Amino acid sequence: MAKPKPIRKGRPKKKSYKDSGWIYVVAPLFVLLGGIGMIGYITITKDSLSEKVNKEARQWAIRHWQTPIPLQGKPIREHQLLAQEISAQDCRKCHIEKYEEWSSSLHSRSIGPGVIGQYLVFNGREKSECNICHAPMTEQWEQTLGVDKEWNNNGNFNKVLFEEGITCAACHLRQHQRHGPPLKPGKEALSQALHGEPVRTPFFEASEFCQSCHQHHASTLKIGGKTVENTYNEWLESPAYEQGQTCQSCHMPDRRHFWKGIHDKEMTASGVTISQKVSSKTPEKGSSFDASLTLENTGTGHMFPTYTTPAVFLKAAFLNRQGEVIPQFYEEKIIQRRLNMDQNPWTEDFDTRLAPGQAVTLEFNRTVPSDAHQFKLWIWVEPDHFYEGFFRTSLKNDPNHKGLELLKKALQDTLDRQYSLFSKVWQVN
């Protein structure tokens, strides 16, 4: 067998569409696109980026991520009873720290109220498209495709495992055999007595391991010349790749299982540099006033933000005594890739995202109004901007939706995840 290539490692380092009707009709298709990346992933991309791919890691990942992941089958007799179950709750009995990290992550919530609410009106094929990435184990599929090409009830369906989403077993278990990365230097395996020594491979620390769910294949739908999910290729084109950083370097530092991204304020702040200027620290009513707010992608190993669901807003405004924005004295810039699904095929309204090293500046120039009390610069992050619009429209257009309460909860979750990345206020004289 050829010796595996070394894995690159490095330092962790105004058009509104929320209330429009189109989203209710076509947004479920948008949700399904998440699974398309896995299907098309098997064919090697024939472009310049393919030369950068760790092909051994990729071929291993293709085998490892056959979806749905085949049934685990009967437990291995030599394994202790404690290690014969496959739920994250069972893994927790020994791997407490990893379980707590995972349970705080979005991976553990990949099957949440928004997904379950939509599943109530989805057919088997539609559910499978989502499950490929959101719940990839056969035991997590309520229906499977039979030899008769019909979607039939799955007798091995495990509801507890389904609700765990991207659970421990999805990455680490195949036919009850454990799999994982090489042991850290100085560490020794303590699991042999319970479930045998895992099959260990450095490919667990290759970006190709994450590619299956975070990169649509080049042959799938392209909008504005780009696939909908393009994170892996963005990484290949970034300085992070040249510096030897992988997905895991940033999102799983020291093998922690948090997978933090744009939903986490601290993680977002670590990937960008923010600067601001004002012409006066004490704006005078009736006088001219200038300000600027700049955000630069200085530490993100892909576009900021990647994918099409988040939106980041740079904002500037004068506020009245009640702290309210004075409408005609407000400016904003949006950092987002926004798709227009009114068109067939879909089109791209705009893509203002920042490649590594790129920056955007919001310029503000106004005469200070007489009712101004403060001037404010701030950056607002909506990690689930697309889905907020989708859930609002679903609730508006179908008040009798089978998953009404679940979609309401999903909408509230999107609102709860919004946050202020930066804020600064100046008093007006």
C-alpha positions as CSV (number, residue, x, y, z in Angstrom):
1,M,0.0,0.0,0.0
2,A,1.3,3.4,-0.9
3,K,2.3,5.6,2.0
4,P,-0.4,8.2,2.7
5,K,0.6,11.8,1.9
6,P,1.1,14.0,5.0
7,I,-1.9,16.0,6.0
8,R,-1.5,19.7,5.9
9,K,-1.6,21.1,9.5
10,G,-1.0,24.5,10.9
11,R,-1.9,26.9,13.7
12,P,-5.5,27.4,14.6
13,K,-5.6,30.5,13.9
14,K,-31.8,46.8,-0.2
15,K,-34.0,44.6,-1.4
16,S,-35.8,42.7,1.3
17,Y,-37.1,39.2,0.6
18,K,-38.2,38.2,4.1
19,D,-41.9,38.7,3.4
20,S,-42.0,37.8,-0.3
21,G,-44.0,34.8,-1.5
22,W,-41.5,33.2,-3.7
23,I,-39.4,31.8,-0.8
24,Y,-42.3,29.6,0.5
25,V,-42.5,27.9,-2.8
26,V,-38.9,27.2,-3.6
27,A,-37.0,27.4,-0.3
28,P,-37.5,23.7,0.4
29,L,-35.5,23.0,-2.7
30,F,-32.8,25.3,-1.3
31,V,-32.7,23.2,1.8
32,L,-32.4,20.0,-0.2
33,L,-29.3,21.4,-2.0
34,G,-27.3,20.6,1.2
35,G,-27.4,16.9,0.2
36,I,-26.6,17.3,-3.4
37,G,-22.9,18.0,-2.6
38,M,-22.5,14.5,-1.2
39,I,-24.0,12.9,-4.3
40,G,-21.9,14.8,-6.8
41,Y,-18.8,14.6,-4.6
42,I,-17.8,11.2,-5.9
43,T,-16.7,12.6,-9.3
44,I,-13.4,14.4,-9.2
45,T,-13.5,18.1,-10.1
46,K,-11.6,18.6,-13.4
47,D,-10.3,22.1,-12.8
48,S,-7.1,23.8,-11.5
49,L,-8.2,23.3,-7.9
50,S,-8.2,19.5,-8.3
51,E,-4.4,19.6,-8.3
52,K,-4.5,20.9,-4.7
53,V,-6.7,18.1,-3.4
54,N,-5.2,15.4,-1.2
55,K,-6.4,12.6,-3.5
56,E,-5.7,9.8,-1.1
57,A,-7.7,11.5,1.6
58,R,-10.5,12.2,-0.8
59,Q,-10.8,8.6,-2.0
60,W,-10.7,7.4,1.6
61,A,-13.5,10.0,2.5
62,I,-15.6,8.8,-0.4
63,R,-15.5,5.3,0.9
64,H,-16.1,6.4,4.5
65,W,-19.0,8.7,3.6
66,Q,-21.2,6.3,1.6
67,T,-24.6,7.6,2.3
68,P,-26.8,6.6,3.9
69,I,-24.1,5.1,6.0
70,P,-24.8,1.3,5.9
71,L,-26.5,-0.3,8.9
72,Q,-24.2,-1.0,11.8
73,G,-25.6,-4.5,12.1
74,K,-25.0,-6.8,15.1
75,P,-22.6,-5.5,17.8
76,I,-19.2,-7.1,17.8
77,R,-19.3,-9.9,20.4
78,E,-16.0,-9.1,21.9
79,H,-17.1,-5.5,22.8
80,Q,-18.4,-4.9,26.3
81,L,-22.1,-4.3,26.7
82,L,-21.3,-0.7,27.5
83,A,-19.9,-0.2,24.1
84,Q,-22.5,-2.0,22.0
85,E,-25.0,0.8,21.7
86,I,-24.5,3.6,19.1
87,S,-26.2,6.7,20.5
88,A,-24.2,9.8,21.7
89,Q,-25.8,9.2,25.1
90,D,-23.9,5.8,25.2
91,C,-20.6,7.4,24.1
92,R,-21.1,9.9,26.9
93,K,-20.5,7.3,29.5
94,C,-16.8,7.3,28.8
95,H,-16.2,10.3,26.5
96,I,-17.8,13.0,28.7
97,E,-15.7,15.9,27.5
98,K,-16.3,15.2,23.8
99,Y,-20.0,14.6,24.4
100,E,-20.3,18.0,26.1
101,E,-18.5,19.7,23.3
102,W,-20.6,18.0,20.7
103,S,-23.9,18.7,22.5
104,S,-23.1,22.4,22.5
105,S,-22.4,22.4,18.7
106,L,-24.7,22.9,15.7
107,H,-23.8,19.4,14.6
108,S,-25.9,18.1,17.5
109,R,-28.8,20.3,16.3
110,S,-28.6,19.5,12.6
111,I,-32.0,17.9,13.1
112,G,-33.9,20.8,14.8
113,P,-37.4,22.2,14.8
114,G,-36.9,23.8,11.4
115,V,-35.9,20.5,9.7
116,I,-38.5,18.4,11.6
117,G,-41.2,20.9,10.9
118,Q,-40.5,20.7,7.2
119,Y,-40.3,16.9,7.2
120,L,-43.9,16.7,8.2
121,V,-44.8,17.8,4.7
122,F,-41.8,16.2,2.9
123,N,-41.9,12.9,1.0
124,G,-39.2,10.2,1.4
125,R,-37.0,11.5,-1.4
126,E,-37.1,15.1,-0.1
127,K,-36.2,13.9,3.4
128,S,-33.4,11.7,2.1
129,E,-31.8,14.7,0.3
130,C,-31.6,16.5,3.7
131,N,-30.6,13.4,5.7
132,I,-27.5,12.8,3.5
133,C,-25.8,15.5,5.6
134,H,-28.1,16.2,8.5
135,A,-28.7,12.6,9.6
136,P,-26.5,10.4,7.4
137,M,-26.9,6.9,9.1
138,T,-29.4,4.4,7.8
139,E,-30.7,4.0,11.3
140,Q,-31.6,7.7,11.2
141,W,-33.8,7.4,8.0
142,E,-37.5,6.8,8.7
143,Q,-37.8,5.6,5.1
144,T,-35.4,4.0,2.7
145,L,-35.4,3.4,-1.0
146,G,-36.2,-0.2,-1.7
147,V,-35.3,-2.4,-4.7
148,D,-38.8,-1.5,-6.0
149,K,-37.7,2.1,-6.2
150,E,-40.3,3.0,-3.7
151,W,-39.7,4.7,-0.3
152,N,-40.6,2.2,2.3
153,N,-40.7,2.4,6.1
154,N,-37.3,1.5,7.7
155,G,-37.6,-1.2,10.3
156,N,-34.2,-0.2,11.7
157,F,-35.2,3.5,12.2
158,N,-34.0,4.8,15.6
159,K,-35.8,8.0,16.6
160,V,-33.4,8.8,19.4
161,L,-30.4,8.5,17.0
162,F,-32.3,10.6,14.3
163,E,-32.8,13.5,16.7
164,E,-29.1,13.5,17.5
165,G,-28.4,14.6,14.0
166,I,-24.7,14.5,13.1
167,T,-24.0,12.2,16.0
168,C,-20.7,10.5,17.2
169,A,-21.4,7.3,15.3
170,A,-21.9,9.2,12.0
171,C,-18.1,10.0,11.9
172,H,-16.6,7.3,14.1
173,L,-18.6,4.1,13.6
174,R,-18.8,1.6,10.7
175,Q,-20.2,-1.8,11.3
176,H,-19.5,-1.2,15.0
177,Q,-15.8,-0.7,14.3
178,R,-14.5,2.5,15.7
179,H,-12.5,4.9,13.5
180,G,-10.5,8.0,14.3
181,P,-7.3,10.0,13.9
182,P,-3.9,8.8,15.1
183,L,-3.2,9.0,18.8
184,K,-1.6,12.2,20.0
185,P,2.1,11.8,21.0
186,G,2.3,10.6,24.6
187,K,-1.3,9.3,24.7
188,E,-2.3,5.7,24.9
189,A,-5.5,4.1,23.9
190,L,-7.7,3.2,26.9
191,S,-10.6,1.9,24.9
192,Q,-9.3,-1.5,23.9
193,A,-11.0,-3.3,26.8
194,L,-14.4,-1.8,25.9
195,H,-14.6,-1.7,22.1
196,G,-11.2,-2.6,20.7
197,E,-8.5,-0.4,19.2
198,P,-10.1,2.0,16.6
199,V,-9.0,2.0,13.0
200,R,-6.8,5.1,12.9
201,T,-6.0,7.3,9.9
202,P,-4.6,10.8,9.4
203,F,-7.4,11.5,6.9
204,F,-9.6,12.4,9.9
205,E,-7.6,15.6,10.0
206,A,-7.7,16.4,6.3
207,S,-10.1,19.0,4.9
208,E,-11.4,16.3,2.5
209,F,-13.1,14.7,5.5
210,C,-15.4,17.7,5.7
211,Q,-15.8,18.2,2.0
212,S,-18.7,15.8,1.5
213,C,-21.1,18.1,3.3
214,H,-19.4,21.5,2.7
215,Q,-18.8,21.5,-1.0
216,H,-21.3,20.9,-3.9
217,H,-19.8,19.3,-6.9
218,A,-19.0,21.4,-10.0
219,S,-21.7,19.5,-12.0
220,T,-24.5,20.6,-9.6
221,L,-26.5,23.8,-9.9
222,K,-24.3,26.9,-10.5
223,I,-25.6,30.4,-9.9
224,G,-23.4,33.3,-11.1
225,G,-20.8,30.8,-12.1
226,K,-20.5,29.4,-8.5
227,T,-22.0,26.4,-6.8
228,V,-24.3,27.1,-3.9
229,E,-22.0,25.5,-1.3
230,N,-18.4,26.2,-2.2
231,T,-16.6,26.3,1.1
232,Y,-14.0,23.6,0.4
233,N,-12.9,25.2,-2.9
234,E,-12.8,28.6,-1.2
235,W,-10.4,27.1,1.2
236,L,-8.2,25.6,-1.6
237,E,-7.9,29.1,-3.0
238,S,-7.1,30.8,0.3
239,P,-3.8,31.6,2.1
240,A,-5.0,29.1,4.8
241,Y,-4.3,26.3,2.4
242,E,-0.9,27.5,1.5
243,Q,-0.1,27.9,5.2
244,G,-1.0,24.3,5.9
245,Q,-4.2,25.0,7.8
246,T,-7.2,22.7,7.4
247,C,-10.8,22.9,8.3
248,Q,-10.0,21.1,11.5
249,S,-7.2,23.6,12.4
250,C,-9.7,26.4,12.9
251,H,-13.0,24.6,13.6
252,M,-11.6,21.7,15.7
253,P,-8.5,23.1,17.4
254,D,-6.8,20.5,19.6
255,R,-9.4,18.0,18.3
256,R,-12.2,19.8,20.2
257,H,-15.7,19.0,19.0
258,F,-17.3,22.5,18.9
259,W,-17.1,23.2,15.2
260,K,-17.6,27.0,15.9
261,G,-18.3,29.3,13.0
262,I,-20.3,32.4,12.2
263,H,-22.9,31.5,14.9
264,D,-20.2,32.2,17.5
265,K,-19.3,35.8,18.1
266,E,-15.8,35.1,19.4
267,M,-15.0,32.9,16.5
268,T,-16.3,35.4,14.0
269,A,-14.3,38.2,15.6
270,S,-11.1,36.1,15.4
271,G,-11.4,35.9,11.6
272,V,-11.9,39.6,10.8
273,T,-10.3,43.0,11.6
274,I,-12.6,46.0,12.3
275,S,-11.6,49.7,12.2
276,Q,-13.5,52.9,12.3
277,K,-12.9,56.7,11.8
278,V,-15.0,59.8,12.6
279,S,-14.3,63.4,11.6
280,S,-15.2,64.5,15.2
281,K,-15.5,62.7,18.5
282,T,-18.2,65.2,19.5
283,P,-20.5,65.8,16.5
284,E,-22.1,69.3,16.5
285,K,-25.7,69.7,15.5
286,G,-25.9,71.5,12.1
287,S,-22.3,70.7,11.2
288,S,-21.0,68.3,8.6
289,F,-20.0,64.9,9.9
290,D,-18.1,62.1,8.3
291,A,-17.5,58.5,9.5
292,S,-16.3,55.2,8.1
293,L,-16.5,51.6,9.2
294,T,-14.2,48.9,7.7
295,L,-14.3,45.1,8.0
296,E,-11.5,43.1,6.6
297,N,-11.3,39.3,6.2
298,T,-7.9,38.8,7.8
299,G,-8.2,35.3,9.3
300,T,-11.0,33.3,7.7
301,G,-9.9,30.4,5.5
302,H,-12.7,30.9,3.0
303,M,-15.1,33.7,1.9
304,F,-16.6,35.7,4.7
305,P,-19.2,34.6,5.2
306,T,-19.2,31.3,3.3
307,Y,-22.5,29.8,2.0
308,T,-25.6,31.7,1.3
309,T,-27.5,31.7,4.6
310,P,-25.7,34.3,6.7
311,A,-25.7,38.1,6.3
312,V,-23.5,40.7,8.0
313,F,-24.6,44.3,8.1
314,L,-22.3,47.3,8.5
315,K,-24.5,50.2,9.9
316,A,-24.2,53.9,10.7
317,A,-26.9,56.2,12.0
318,F,-27.8,59.1,14.1
319,L,-30.1,58.2,17.0
320,N,-32.7,60.3,18.8
321,R,-33.0,60.6,22.6
322,Q,-35.1,57.3,22.7
323,G,-32.2,55.5,21.0
324,E,-34.1,55.1,17.8
325,V,-32.5,55.4,14.4
326,I,-33.4,58.6,12.6
327,P,-34.4,57.0,9.2
328,Q,-33.0,59.6,6.8
329,F,-29.7,59.6,8.7
330,Y,-29.0,55.9,8.3
331,E,-26.6,53.9,6.0
332,E,-25.8,50.2,5.7
333,K,-23.8,47.8,3.6
334,I,-24.6,44.1,3.4
335,I,-22.0,41.3,3.2
336,Q,-23.8,38.4,1.8
337,R,-24.4,36.1,-1.2
338,R,-28.1,36.6,-2.0
339,L,-29.9,34.4,-4.5
340,N,-33.0,35.3,-6.5
341,M,-35.2,32.2,-6.7
342,D,-38.0,34.1,-8.5
343,Q,-36.0,33.3,-11.7
344,N,-35.9,29.9,-13.4
345,P,-33.1,29.0,-13.3
346,W,-32.2,30.9,-10.2
347,T,-30.0,34.0,-10.4
348,E,-27.7,35.8,-8.1
349,D,-28.9,39.2,-6.8
350,F,-25.5,40.1,-5.5
351,D,-22.4,38.6,-3.9
352,T,-20.6,41.1,-1.6
353,R,-18.8,38.5,0.5
354,L,-15.1,39.0,1.2
355,A,-12.3,36.7,0.0
356,P,-9.4,36.4,2.4
357,G,-7.5,39.7,2.5
358,Q,-10.5,41.7,1.1
359,A,-12.2,44.5,3.0
360,V,-15.4,46.6,2.7
361,T,-15.9,50.1,4.0
362,L,-19.2,51.8,4.9
363,E,-18.9,55.6,4.3
364,F,-21.2,58.0,6.1
365,N,-21.6,61.7,5.4
366,R,-24.4,63.9,6.8
367,T,-25.2,67.2,8.4
368,V,-25.9,66.4,12.0
369,P,-29.7,66.7,12.5
370,S,-31.2,68.9,15.3
371,D,-32.9,65.9,17.0
372,A,-29.7,63.8,17.1
373,H,-28.6,62.6,20.5
374,Q,-26.0,60.1,19.5
375,F,-24.1,58.8,16.5
376,K,-23.6,55.0,16.3
377,L,-21.5,52.6,14.2
378,W,-22.2,48.9,14.5
379,I,-21.9,45.5,12.8
380,W,-24.9,43.2,13.0
381,V,-24.6,39.5,12.2
382,E,-27.6,37.3,11.2
383,P,-26.2,33.8,10.8
384,D,-29.5,32.4,9.7
385,H,-30.7,35.3,7.6
386,F,-32.1,33.2,4.8
387,Y,-33.9,30.8,7.1
388,E,-35.5,33.7,9.1
389,G,-37.1,34.8,5.8
390,F,-38.1,31.3,5.0
391,F,-39.8,30.5,8.3
392,R,-41.6,33.9,8.4
393,T,-43.0,33.3,4.9
394,S,-43.9,29.7,5.7
395,L,-45.9,30.8,8.7
396,K,-47.5,33.7,6.9
397,N,-48.6,31.7,3.8
398,D,-49.7,28.5,5.6
399,P,-51.1,29.2,9.1
400,N,-52.4,25.6,9.1
401,H,-49.0,24.0,8.4
402,K,-48.6,20.6,10.1
403,G,-45.4,21.8,11.7
404,L,-46.6,25.2,12.7
405,E,-45.3,25.2,16.3
406,L,-42.0,23.7,15.2
407,L,-41.5,26.4,12.6
408,K,-42.4,29.1,15.2
409,K,-39.7,27.6,17.4
410,A,-37.2,27.5,14.5
411,L,-37.9,31.2,13.7
412,Q,-37.3,32.2,17.2
413,D,-34.0,30.2,17.2
414,T,-32.8,32.2,14.1
415,L,-33.6,35.5,16.0
416,D,-31.9,34.3,19.1
417,R,-28.7,33.6,17.2
418,Q,-28.3,37.2,15.9
419,Y,-25.7,39.3,17.6
420,S,-23.8,42.6,17.5
421,L,-20.2,42.0,16.4
422,F,-19.1,45.6,17.0
423,S,-20.7,48.7,18.4
424,K,-19.5,52.2,19.2
425,V,-21.4,55.4,20.1
426,W,-20.5,59.1,20.1
427,Q,-22.5,61.7,22.0
428,V,-23.9,64.7,19.9
429,N,-23.5,68.2,21.2
